[in-house]
């Protein structure tokens, strides 16, 4: 993003789920740079609070944290009541909370399927349900779902994750069409392997199953990217920030790939 967009979201209220680390924290930072007031949601109060402190120190925006499990309907309702009560109606919803699990299909048990689908898909549904009434009433809103290249292609040993992210992109496209005349846009960003805790977990899994070193495991993940590197969280965040701008009103129903050319 260029410095000319700084302040472009002044006065808006953005909610970022999974906002305490990795891509979520980077998105929160980018939206704060753009001038939005923020509610960070997640399950770990300590990590959320650390981001809140950093953002309050670095940007002249309102920032608050609300702990919530996005798979629990009643808890989500209460979280959004608290968020709106403090910062007003939500105009930007970033569904970033995610869960991944790596195992062969034959060893991916049903409880793992439910967990991955609940966090990656149902969580986005529940959060969108909370914000859409006020967005459509005001004829303005931005919903951005953080998906993955695994939502556009298959990868071995992550069937549940890939299925959930494919479903999230389907939700994005269908909801975008339903809302096309309302002033609310719905898009997805699809990062490739990104330098976050989730990738660190994938590295650990490769090391355990293959005996490779951490450097070799990271190189294997980076090899999917034609640029031969891991994506950085701020690169994903800048794509999200662009989709949230008022000027991006013509962009809806898209799955924006941030992966160095891995998927075209």
N, C-alpha and C positions, 0 to 999 in steps of 0.2 A: 504494500500500500504506500502511497505517496503522502508526504506531510500535508498536502492540500486537503486531505480528508479528515484531518484531526478536528474533532468537535462536531462532525457531521451527524452524530447520533445524540447530540445534547438534548437532555430532557426525556429521553426514552428509557424504558425499564426493561432490561434484559435478564432472563433467567438462564443459567448454564448448569445443567446437571453434570455430575462427575467433575465438578469445578475445582477440586482440590489438588490435582496433579496432572502432569503430562499435557495432553492436548487440551483438556478442559481448562487448566490454569492458563495456558497460552491464549486460548480464546477469550477468557475473561480479561486478560491483560490487553489484548487488541481492542476489545469492545470498550474498555475503560479509556484507552488512548483515543478512541473515536468519540468519547464523551458520554457514553451510556451509563446510567445508574445500574447497579448489578445486584442480583441475588444469586449466590452460589449455593447449589444443592448437592448433597452427597451423604454418604453414611458415616464418614469419619470426621468428627467435629474438629479435631486437632489440625488436620491437613487443610480443611476449609478455613479455619481461623488464621492459619499462617498466610494464606493467599490474601485474605481480607486485610490483614495488617500491611502487607506489601503494597497492595493496590491503594489503600488509603494514604500511604506515605508517598506514593508516586503520582497520583492523579487526583484532580479535584472533582471527584464523583462520589455518589453515595454507594456504599458496598455493605452488604450484609450476608450472613450465612444462615442456612436453614438445613438441619440434618433431616434426612428422609431416605427411606427405601422406596425407590420409584416403582417397585412391583406391587406395593400395597396400596389399594385404592383409597382407603380412609386416610392413610398417612399422607398420600399425595394431596388429597383435598385440603387437609389441615395445613400442609406446607405452603400451598398457594394462597390460602387465606391469610397466613402470616406474611407472606411476601407482598401481597397486594395491600394489606393493611399498613405496611411500613413504607412501601415505595410506589404505590399506585398500580393501575392496570398494566399488565405485561404486554409490551409491543414487540418484543423479540424473544423467541423461545429456541434455545439451542439444546437439542437432545443429544448429549454427548455420553451419558452414562452407558457403560458397556461391560460385557463379561465375555471372556474367551476360554475355551477348553480345548486342549490338544490331546487326541487319542485316536486310534483306528476306530472306524465305525462300529466294529464288533465289540469294542470295549467302551463305547460311549453309552452309558446307562441312561435310562429314561429320566432320572432325577437331574442329570446334567443337561439333557435336552430342555427340560422345563426351565431350569435356571437360566440358561443362555437365551432362550426365546423370551422369557419373562423380562429380563433386563434389557436386552437389545431391541425388542419389538414392543412388548406390552408397556414398558416404561414410557416409550415415546407416545404411544396411544393415550395413556393416562394423562400425560403432561399436555398434549395437544388438546385433549378434551377440556382441560381446565382453562386454557387461554383463548380458545377460539370464540367463545361467546362475546367477549369484550373486543377482540380483534375485528370480528365481522360487524359488530355494532358501530365501531368507529371507522370502518372501511379502511383499516390499515393494520398490517402485521407482517412479521417475518418469522417463519419457522425453518430452522436448519437442522437436519438430522445428520449426525456424524456416522456414516456407514463405513465402507472399506472397499478396497479392490476385491475383497472376498465376496462382496455383494454383486459383483459384475462378472466374476470368473470363479472357477473352482480351485481349491487347494487341497492336497491330501491331508488327512488327519485332523481336519477342522470342519467336519460336516455340519455340526450343530451351529457353529459360528457362521459359516458361509450361508447356511439356510436362513438364519436369522437376519443377516445383513441383506440377502436377496429380498426377503420379505419387507425389510425396512425401506428399501428402494421402491418396491411395489407400492407401499403405503404412500411414500413421497409423491410418486407420479399420479396415483389416483386422487389423492387429496388435493393436489395442485389443480387438477381439472375441476373438481367440485367447487373450488374456491376461486377460480380464475376471474370471476367478475366482481369479487368482493373487496379487492385491494390487499388481500393477504396472499403472499407468495410462500411456496413450500419447495425447498430444495434439499439436496443431500450433497455432502462432500465425501469423497472416497479416497482416503489416504492409502498409500502402500505401506510397507513396513516402516514404522516411524520409531524414532529413538525415544521410547517411553518404557514404563514399567512392564507393559504387556509384552513388548519385544524382549525385554530382559528375561521375562518368564519363558518366552519361546526359546531364547538362547539356552537357558538352563535345561529345558526339555531336550533340546538337540544334544547338549553335552552328556546328559544322563543316558540317552538312548543310543548314541553313536560313539561316545568316547572322544569326541572332538574337543579342541580347546575353545575357550570363549571367543577368541579372535577368529577361529575358523567358522564357528557357528554364526557369528555376526556377518562374516563375509558371505556365507551361504544365503542369508536373508537379504543382504544387500544386492546379491547377484540377480534377484528378480527385477531390480530397477535398472533399466538400460544405462542410467548415469552411474551405476555401481556405487550407490551410497544409500544410507538410511535417510528417510525424510525427517526434517526437523519439525517439532511441534509448531513453531511460529509460522512455518510455511502453510500449514493447515489453517492456522488461526487467521492468517491474512485472507485466505479464500473465504472463510466464514464471514469475516468482517465486510468484505466486498458484497456478499450476498445480502447482508443486513442493511446496506445503504438505501436510503430512499430512492436514489437514482437507479437502483437495480430492479425496479418494479417490473421490467419486461422479462426478467429471468425467473422462471418458475417451472417446476417439474423436472429439473435437471439433476444429474448425478455428476458433479464436478470432480474429476480424477486428479489427485495430487500425488503423483507416483513416478515422476521422471520419465514418462513415456511407456510404462509397463502395460497399460491398457489404453487403447486408442479407439 
